């Protein structure tokens, strides 16, 4: 997109609305050009919001991005503000043309590298953490105490260790053995333990929970650490399958478990600190893409630029994960038509149908997804939000649709099933193997995601200037003097720098531990 001198933008020639790029005052004349008559703003229009360019009758579609984002719920006059008061969602899943427009693979790109941690598993880490993982909420307090023992001052002796992090949660019991809730939690915790950014870990349980240490190790095949030699002290029953484990009940209670777990981490620290970064191909990036605190600019600037990044990464042989299933409703046709097979396309449609039924079971609707902040930023319906969010996925073929926290096995563009809620969604993508997160925001999200760096990207310059300590990149430049392609290349270069060790703003602020939030799908018993 070239620089735009007008105070508005029309995103597709067939759209019957435009988007204000600044606040438009009541009675301000808007010169549309071409064969379109000029219109006058019927009221003050906030930046990022929509304005009708022609009359739209009740029940007629309102188009943005070239697609219907809903239908008029009241007569809409030219120059009128288009929002909740006159626009409602109206969408049915698109089952037509599955895999009918599968694109050819992009021309391979080589030569781009970063400095990463090559792990014995073959995967590459962008950070070097030690994890203290709770199997159940009952051991969360102990895990937190262990991690807090290793404060910044103590870790100065181990400069190659990024930190000791507690992965605690509110589940682990009150669930059916091997039921959906149990399986999901096991995938998340196993994914963290096996994550390339985790060099070593200690598992801590209570001792009587449903999510037992033994079940977790067996179901997730946790048989060894990432090249770390673990040798328990003689007489200490604190290891199985070469994995350091503790149960509070068997170790002697809270204080005894904290003491022993601290000793275990102290034994691991020198080995983790000895690990060094090496030069690896950009193909080893597994990118988690996320938007949160979205606004009317998200689908115009930052998300399309992230789509350019996704395409660049796929061309380099890497993996780009798109998620937020509830924020693909209404944009599913953009992926089902370009899926690599009809089977992959049907997997996405099945997930969307499940979400439609799941929300209906509780008397709700997927269209409830746009938050009050999203609406204040100019987004009205879930379809409008989805069309903007979908642009993060670029233009390459959809290779697979996977379960929440499932390990990614295919390179290219992959969709992971997950809610749109930021911490739950990102937790799933990280557990699935993502080693970098790019998080776009228009309203101003404060977010981090240990053990993976999160690059926060502002959709507009006003936000970037308002929250400089939280935003890593500004994509508001797309509306000023930069093309989407140039901005995407700039973002791609930043990803490689961050993957090589450059600290993100959220890392400098200490975000990332509280945001670990496994999806608690299923009943609590």
N, C-alpha and C positions, 0 to 999 in steps of 0.2 A: 504494500500500500504506500503510495507516495504521500508526501506531506499534504495536509488538507487545510486550505485557507478558509473554508466555509465553517460556520458555527454548527453545522449539522452534517450527517453522513447518511447516504442511502446504501445499504449493504448489498443489494441486488436490484437490477433494473425492474424486476417484477414486483418489488415490495410496494405495498400501499401505506407504508409508514417510514419515517426517517428517525434517526437518533440524534438528540441534542448533544453537542460536544461541549457546550457551556450552558449556563442558565439562559433561557430565552424569556424575555419579559412579555407580559400580556400586551397584545396589540402590535408586537414586533413583526414586521413583514419578513417573510421567508421566501427568497427567490430560488425557485426550484430549477429553472432553466429548461432548455429543450422545448418541447411542446406542452410542458405542464404549466398550468396557471399558477401564479404566486399565491401563497396562503398567508394567513395572519394568525399568530398564536392566540388561541382563545383564552388562555390564562398563563400565568407564570409556569414555565416548564423546567424542572430541574435537569441538570446535566446528567446524561446517561439514560434519560427517559424518552419515550416514543411519542411521535406526533403524526396524526393521520394526514396523508397528502391528498386524499380524495374521500368522497362520501362512502360510507360502508353501512349497509343495512343490517338489521338484526339477523343473526344466524349466518352471515357471510364471513368467510375466512379473513383473518388479518395476517399478512405475510411479512416475515423478517428473515434475512439470510436466503430468501427465495423459497422458503417453506412456510406453511401455515403454522402459526404458534398458538392458534385458538380461533374462536369465532366471536363476533361482536354480540354482547349481551344487551346492548342498547344501541340506538342509532348513533353513528359517529360522523361528525361533520369535518370537513377539511380544516386543519389547524387545531383540531381538538387533541387534548392530552389522551393518550391511549394507555389505560392501566386497569386496575382492579374494578373500577366502576363501570367499565364498558367492554371488558375482554375476559373471556372464560376459556378454560381448557376444553378441548374436544378432540380426542385422539383415540384411534384404534391401532393395534399393532399391525405393521406392514409385513405381510408374508409373501409379497410378490418379488420375483426376480432374484431369488437367493443365489448368491455366487455368480450372478450374471455379468458382473462388471469387475471381475478379479483383475487387478492391475499386474503387469509384469514386474518382476523384481527390479528394484532400482540398480543402477550401474554401481558396482562395488567401489568403495573408496578405501584407500589404505594410507598408512603413514602417520595417522594421529595416535598418540600414546598418552599414558599418564603413569604416575608412580604409585603402584599399589602393592598390597601384601599378597603374594602368591601362596595359597593354602594347599595342603596335601590333597584336598578334595578336587583340586583343579580350578576352583573358583577363586576370585580375586577380591580382597577386601580393600575398602577405602579408609578404614579406621582400624584401630588395634585395641579393643576393649576386653576386659574380663567381666563376665556376667555372673550375677548371683540370682538364680532363678527359683521362684517359689512354685511349688506344685499346687498349692492351695492357699486361699486367703489366710488361713490360720498360721502360715509361716511367713506372711508378708512383713510383719513387724521385725522379725529376726533378720530377714533378708535386707530390709532397709537399714537396720543398725549395722550390719556387716559392711555394706557399701559406704555408709557415712563415716565409718572408721578410717577409710582411705581418702582423707581429704586432700585438697590441692597441695598443701605443704608437704605431706608425707609422700605424695606421688612425684614430687620434684626429683627424687632420687631415681625415678624411672621415666625419663623423658619420652621414650617411645611407646608408653602406655597411655592411651587417651582417657582412661578412667576405669573405675570399678562401678558397675551399674546394677541396681536392683530391678529385676523384672517381676513386679508384684501385681496382683489382680484381685478381683472380688469373687472368684469362682473356685472350682476344684472339688466341690462336694455338692450334695443336694441335686445330683443328676443321675440319669440312667447310665449304667455301665456300658460303655461303648455306644451310647446314644449320640444323637447329632451334636448335643452340647459338649459331650465328652470328646468326641472325635475332633471337633473344631478346636477346642482348647489344646488338645494334644498336638495338633498340627502347628498351632501358633508357638507353643513352648518349644517343640522340637525344631521349628524353623529358626527360632532365636538361638538355640544351642548350636545348631549347625551353620549359622550365618557366617559368611566370610569375614565380617567385621568383628566377630567374637573369636578371639584367639584361645580363650580357655573359659571354663565356667564351673560353678559349683551348684548342685541341685539341693534344695532344702525343702523338706516336707514336714508335716506334723507327725504322721505315722498311721493314721486311721482313715485318711481321706479316700474318696472314690478314685481320684486321679493319683494313684500310687506311683511311687518312684519306679517300681518295677514295670508297671504298665506303660509309663511314659517312655522308659528306655527301650522296651521291647517294640512298642508300636512305632516309634520314631527311629529305631535302629541307632540309638546313641551308644556307640561302642568305644569311642576314643575321642580325644581332644584334637585340636587343630595342630598336630605336630608337637604338642607339649607332652613330655614324659611325666606321668603322674605316678608317684610311688608313695602310697599311704604308710604312715608310721607303723611299726610292728605293734600288733595288738589293738589297732584302731579299726573297728568295723565300719569304715567310712568310704568304701569304694566297691563298685561292682562294674564289671566289664571295662575296667580302666577309667571309669568316670567317678570323680569325687562327689559323693552324695552324703547327706545327713538327714536324720529324722529327729525332731525335737524330743519325742517321747523316748527314743532309744539312747540319745546322747546325754540326757540328764537335765533337760529343761531349757529354758530360754537363755540364761546367762552362759551355761556350759556350751550350748550350740553356737552362740555368737563367738565365744572364745575359740572354739574349734574351727569354725568357718573362717575366722580371721587368720588363723594359722595356715589353713589350706590356701587361702589367697596369697598369703605371704610366700608360700612355697612356689606358687605359680608366677609371681611377678617377675623374678629375674629372667625366666625363660621367655616370657612374653616381651619383656623389654629388649631382649636380644634380637628380636625379629626386625628385619629391615625391608624398606620399600625397594622394589625393583621396577624397571621399565616394562610395561605391558601394553598390549594393544587396546585401543578404545573399544574394541569389540567386547571387552570384558565388563563394560558398563551395563548394569541392569537398572533401568531408570523407572522410578515410580513417579507418575504424573498426577497432580492433584490441584484442584481449585477450591478455594474456600473464602467466605466473605466476598462473594462475587458481586459484580455490579454491571451496569450497562456497557462498560468498556471491556469486560473480560473476554467476550467473544469477538472483539474487534482488534485487540492489541495482544495481550500476553498469551492467551490461549492459542491463537493462530501461530504466534512465534514459537510456542512450545511444540506445536505440530510440525514446524520446520525442523526443530531439534529431533523430534521423534523420527522423522524421515531420514535425517542425516545419520542418526545412530543406527537405524536399520541398514542403511547403505554401508556403514562401517562393520556390519556383522553383529551388532549388539541387540539388546532387547529393550523394548519400551512397553511398560505396563500401564494400561488405561483401566480405571476402576469406576467406582461410584455408579453401580448399576441403576439405581433409582434416578440418576441424572443422565441416563442414556435413553430414557423413555421419551419417544417422540423424535429421536435421532437415530433409532436403530437401523433405519434403512441405509444410512450412510456407511454402516459396517456389514450388514447382512448381504448387501449387493456386492461388496468387494471382499467378502470372506473367501478364503482359499478353497473352501468346499461348502456344499449345501449343508453338510453335517455340522460344520462349525457354525454356520449361520443359524441353524435350528437350535444349537446350544444356547446362543444368546437370546433367541426368542423365548425359549423355555424358561430361562432365568427371569426375563421380564414378565412373563405370564405368572410365574410363581410370586413375584413381588406384588403384582396387581391383586392376586388372590390373598396374599399374606396381609397386606394392608387393609383389604376389605373385611377380613376376618375380625379386625378390631374396629370396624366402622370408620376407617380412614381411607385416604386416597393418596396415590403417588403425587398428585398435584399439590399436596400439603408440603412438599419438599422445600420450595423456595421459602427461606426464612424471612422474618420481618426486615432484617438488614438487606437481604437480596432485593426485596420489594422496594425498600427505600432507595436502593441503588438503581432502580429502573427495570428490574426483572419481574414479570407478572406471572407467567405460567411455567410449569415444569418443562413444557416443550421448548419454550424460549430459552430457559436455562440450559436444557440439554443440548440444543443446537450450538450454543456457545461453548459448552463444556466439551462437546465431541470434537471440536477443532484441535484439542490437545493431541488427538490420535493421528494427526497428519493424513497422508494419502496412500500409504502402503497397504498391502493385503492383510486382512485379519487372519492370523495364523492359528489362534486357539482361544477358547473360553474356558477358564479354569475355576476351581472352587476357591473359596476364601482361604488364604494362607497356604494354598497348594504350591509346592515347589515348581518354579518355571522350568520346563524342559525344552521348550522351543525358542529359537531366536526369532526376532522380528516383533511385530505388534501383537500383543496379547491382552485380552480383557480378563480381569479378575472380578468375580462376583463379590460385591461388598456394599454396605450402606454408604450413603454420601457423607455421613458424620465424620469429620476430619480425623480424629484420633483412631477411631475404629477402622476406617478405610486404610489409613497409612500403616497401621499395625499389621494388617493383613498382607499388604504389598511387601513390607519389610520381611515378614516371616516367610514370604514366598521367594525371597532372595534379592530384593532390590538393594543396591548398594549406594544409590544417590536418590534423593527426593527433590523434585522441583515443584514448588507450591505457589500458584498464582493467586493474587488477591486484589480486589478492588476497594474493599472497605477497610482492610488493614488487619490481617490475621496475625496473632502472635503464636508461633508454633515451632516446635522442634521435635525430633524423633530419634533419640538414641536407640541403637548404636549407629545410625546412618545420618549423615549431614543433610539438612534441609535448606535448599536455596529458595528464599522467598522473593517473589517477583511482583512488583507493583504494576497494575494495569494502567495507571495514570500518574502524571508528574506531580499532581497536588498531593497524592498519598505519599509518594516517594519523598517529597520535601517535608511532609508533616511527620513522618515516622522514620527518620533516617537511620536510627539505631536498630530497626527491625527489618528493613528492606534491603536485600542484596542487589537487586537489579531493577531498573526502571524501563518499562516498555511503553510508557506514555510518549516516548520519543517517536513512536510509529505515527502518531498524529501530528508530529512536528517536522522532523527532518530525516527520518530513517524508514527504510522499507521493512516489511515483515521478514524478508529473507535475510537482510543484514542484521536485524535484531535477533533472529534465530541463530545465526552464526555466532553472534556475540554471546548468547546464552550457552551455546554448545561449548565454546572455549572456556567459559566460566565453570561449567560442569567438570571439565578435565582438570582445571586448576583446583577445584574443591576436592575432587577425587584424589588428587595428589597430596592433599593435606592442608590446603588453605581453609581456615576456619570461617564458617558462615556466621551471620549475625546472630542466629538463634543459638549457635554453639557458644559464642562469646557471652551471651546473656544467660547461659546455663539451662536453656530449655531442653526438654527431651525425655525426662524420666517419668513425669506424671502423665505424659501423653500415651504411654503404653496401655492400650485398651483393647483386649481381645473381644471379638463379637460374641456376646452372650446369647446366641440364638438357641431357642428351645426352652422348655419349662424348667423352672427351679423347683425341685422336689423337697 
